[in-house]
Amino acid sequence: MPSLRSLRRATGPLLAVALMTLTPPALSGNFLAQAHTPAAAPSSLLAQRLTRLAPNADPEVLRLAARALHCADPEAERLAVIDFSRPSTEERLWVFDLRQARLLFRELVSHGQGSGDAMASDFSNTPDSHQSSLGLFRTLNSYQGSNGYSLRLEGLEPGVNDLAFERAIVMHGADYVSEAFIERTGRLGRSHGCPAVRSEVAVPLIDSLKDSQYLFTYYPDPEWLAQSEFLRCPRGDQGDQRLAMQ
């Protein structure tokens, strides 16, 4: 009778062949190594999607916007992004439909009189400063006001933009936001801190953003970048990776 050791020697190669035969093709190659690679964070995936939809925007700005939005409301349907590091003569406002993965608007947008001339450089949360504010906002209702059809904004960042409602910082149309105004003056006209857009697009743009959507306004301000609760969110990229792997 063959010994147990001899049986092991004889069946060992056969068992290995059987296991290789039963192993699905998907498990060959680098699949097992790839299976242990962390999944991309949801905010990173959103940033990639935004970059594809708006290739002329700064990818780093879109990454920060995606991170802030994911922190505030991962299920949001619409997002507007303003890059105040660009001059007012350039299109620096993008509105995204996140559900349909579409870029709805790419537009000129004004900054406040107190924030600068063609280039914005100063931002605040101070009433009567006529300065724009940075950070993440939630949109409220639309209404007819002294500037026509307008959109109320709720600043979500304490000490940064949370007085926006009190300051009457709203989105509205303005005749000083136009290519013709740029040709005459070398810049857009300026508001009292409101993100004003072209009169021709004010109604559809506001309608796309009203009622609990989001606006993210950016400028490379070191203090805000370091302290923003939405950019240092516990649900950041590392936490997102854990969620994506579950």
C-alpha positions in Angstrom: 0.0 0.0 0.0 1.4 3.4 -0.9 2.4 5.6 2.0 0.6 8.8 2.9 3.7 10.8 2.0 3.9 9.2 -1.5 0.2 10.0 -2.1 0.8 13.7 -1.2 3.7 13.8 -3.6 1.6 12.2 -6.3 -1.5 14.3 -5.8 0.2 17.6 -5.1 0.8 18.5 -8.8 -2.6 17.3 -9.8 -4.3 19.4 -7.1 -2.4 22.5 -8.3 -3.5 21.9 -11.9 -7.1 21.4 -10.7 -7.0 24.7 -8.8 -5.6 26.5 -11.8 -8.4 25.0 -13.9 -11.0 26.1 -11.5 -9.6 29.6 -11.0 -11.7 32.2 -13.0 -9.8 34.0 -15.7 -10.5 37.3 -13.9 -8.2 36.1 -11.1 -5.2 35.8 -13.4 -2.6 38.4 -14.0 -2.6 41.4 -11.6 -6.2 41.1 -10.5 -5.4 40.0 -6.9 -3.0 42.8 -6.5 -5.5 45.3 -8.0 -8.2 44.0 -5.6 -6.2 45.4 -2.7 -5.7 48.8 -4.3 -7.9 51.4 -2.4 -10.9 52.5 -4.4 -10.9 56.1 -5.6 -12.6 58.5 -3.1 -16.1 59.7 -4.0 -14.9 63.3 -3.9 -12.0 62.5 -6.2 -14.4 60.8 -8.6 -16.6 63.9 -8.6 -13.6 66.1 -9.2 -12.6 64.0 -12.2 -16.1 64.3 -13.5 -16.1 68.0 -13.1 -12.8 68.3 -14.8 -14.0 66.4 -17.8 -17.1 68.6 -18.0 -15.1 71.9 -17.6 -11.6 71.3 -19.1 -10.9 75.0 -19.1 -11.3 75.3 -15.3 -8.5 74.8 -12.9 -8.5 71.1 -11.8 -7.3 72.1 -8.3 -10.2 74.5 -7.8 -12.7 71.8 -9.0 -11.0 69.3 -6.6 -11.6 71.6 -3.6 -15.2 72.3 -4.7 -15.8 68.6 -5.0 -14.4 68.0 -1.5 -16.4 70.8 0.1 -19.6 69.6 -1.6 -19.1 66.0 -0.6 -18.6 67.1 2.9 -21.8 69.2 3.0 -24.1 67.1 0.8 -23.0 64.1 -1.2 -26.4 63.8 -2.7 -26.5 67.4 -4.1 -27.9 67.7 -7.7 -26.4 71.1 -8.8 -23.1 72.9 -8.1 -21.8 76.3 -9.2 -18.1 77.1 -8.9 -16.6 80.6 -9.1 -12.8 80.9 -9.4 -12.0 84.5 -8.2 -8.3 83.9 -8.9 -9.1 84.7 -12.6 -9.7 88.2 -13.8 -13.3 89.4 -14.3 -12.7 89.6 -18.1 -12.6 85.7 -18.2 -15.4 83.2 -17.8 -14.9 82.0 -14.3 -18.3 80.7 -13.3 -19.4 77.1 -14.0 -22.7 75.5 -13.2 -22.9 71.7 -13.2 -25.8 69.3 -13.2 -24.4 66.5 -11.2 -27.2 64.0 -11.8 -27.1 64.3 -15.6 -23.3 64.9 -15.7 -23.7 68.1 -17.7 -22.1 71.5 -17.8 -25.1 73.9 -17.8 -23.3 77.3 -17.9 -19.9 78.8 -18.3 -20.2 82.5 -17.6 -18.7 85.8 -16.7 -19.4 86.8 -13.1 -18.6 90.0 -11.2 -16.9 90.5 -7.8 -17.5 93.2 -5.2 -16.2 96.8 -5.5 -14.2 96.3 -2.3 -12.5 93.1 -3.6 -10.5 94.7 -6.4 -10.4 96.1 -9.9 -10.2 93.6 -12.7 -8.6 91.2 -10.3 -10.2 90.4 -7.0 -7.8 90.1 -4.1 -9.7 91.0 -0.9 -12.6 89.1 0.6 -14.6 89.4 3.8 -17.7 88.6 5.7 -18.1 92.2 6.8 -21.3 94.2 6.2 -21.0 97.3 4.1 -17.5 96.2 2.9 -18.8 95.7 -0.6 -16.4 92.7 -0.8 -17.1 89.2 -2.1 -17.0 86.2 0.3 -15.2 82.9 -0.2 -16.3 79.4 0.6 -19.4 77.2 0.3 -22.9 78.6 0.1 -26.3 76.9 0.0 -28.8 78.5 -2.3 -32.2 79.5 -1.0 -35.2 80.9 -2.9 -35.4 83.1 -5.9 -37.3 86.4 -5.8 -37.9 89.7 -7.6 -35.9 92.5 -6.0 -34.2 95.8 -6.8 -31.8 94.0 -9.0 -34.5 92.0 -10.8 -34.7 88.2 -10.6 -32.3 87.2 -7.8 -31.2 84.2 -5.8 -30.7 84.3 -2.0 -27.5 82.7 -0.6 -26.8 81.1 2.8 -23.1 81.2 3.7 -22.2 77.9 5.4 -18.8 78.9 6.8 -18.7 80.7 10.1 -16.6 83.8 10.1 -16.0 83.5 6.3 -19.4 83.9 4.6 -22.1 83.2 7.2 -23.3 86.8 7.1 -24.2 86.6 3.4 -27.9 86.6 4.0 -27.7 89.5 6.4 -25.5 91.4 3.8 -28.0 90.7 1.0 -25.3 88.9 -1.0 -27.4 87.4 -3.8 -26.9 86.2 -7.3 -28.6 88.5 -9.9 -28.3 89.8 -13.4 -26.5 93.1 -14.2 -25.9 95.2 -17.4 -22.3 95.8 -16.3 -21.6 92.1 -16.8 -21.1 91.9 -20.5 -18.4 91.8 -23.2 -19.4 95.4 -24.2 -18.6 96.6 -20.7 -15.2 94.8 -20.9 -14.4 96.5 -24.2 -15.2 99.9 -22.7 -13.4 99.6 -19.4 -11.0 96.6 -19.5 -13.0 94.8 -16.8 -16.5 93.9 -15.7 -18.5 96.3 -13.5 -18.5 95.5 -9.8 -21.2 94.8 -7.4 -21.6 95.3 -3.6 -20.3 91.8 -3.1 -22.9 89.9 -5.1 -21.9 87.4 -7.8 -23.7 89.2 -10.6 -24.1 87.5 -14.0 -25.2 88.6 -17.5 -28.8 89.8 -17.6 -29.5 87.4 -20.6 -28.7 84.3 -18.6 -29.8 85.4 -15.1 -33.2 83.7 -15.1 -32.3 80.2 -16.4 -29.1 80.2 -14.4 -30.8 81.1 -11.2 -33.6 78.6 -11.8 -31.0 75.9 -12.3 -29.5 76.7 -8.8 -32.4 77.7 -6.6 -33.7 75.8 -3.6 -30.9 74.0 -1.7 -28.2 73.7 -4.3 -24.6 74.8 -3.8 -22.2 77.6 -4.8 -18.4 77.3 -4.1 -16.3 80.4 -4.5 -12.5 80.1 -4.6 -9.5 82.3 -4.1 -6.0 81.0 -2.9 -6.4 82.6 0.5 -4.0 80.7 2.8 -6.0 81.2 6.0 -9.3 80.1 4.5 -7.7 77.1 2.8 -6.1 76.0 6.1 -9.2 76.5 8.3 -12.3 75.8 6.2 -14.3 73.1 7.9 -15.5 71.9 4.5 -12.0 71.5 3.1 -10.8 69.7 6.3 -13.9 67.6 6.6 -13.8 64.3 8.5 -15.5 62.9 5.5 -12.4 63.7 3.5 -10.6 61.6 0.9 -9.3 59.0 3.4 -12.7 58.5 4.9 -14.2 58.4 1.4 -11.9 55.6 0.5 -13.1 53.5 3.4 -16.7 54.1 2.4 -16.0 53.3 -1.2 -14.4 50.0 -0.2 -17.3 48.9 1.9 
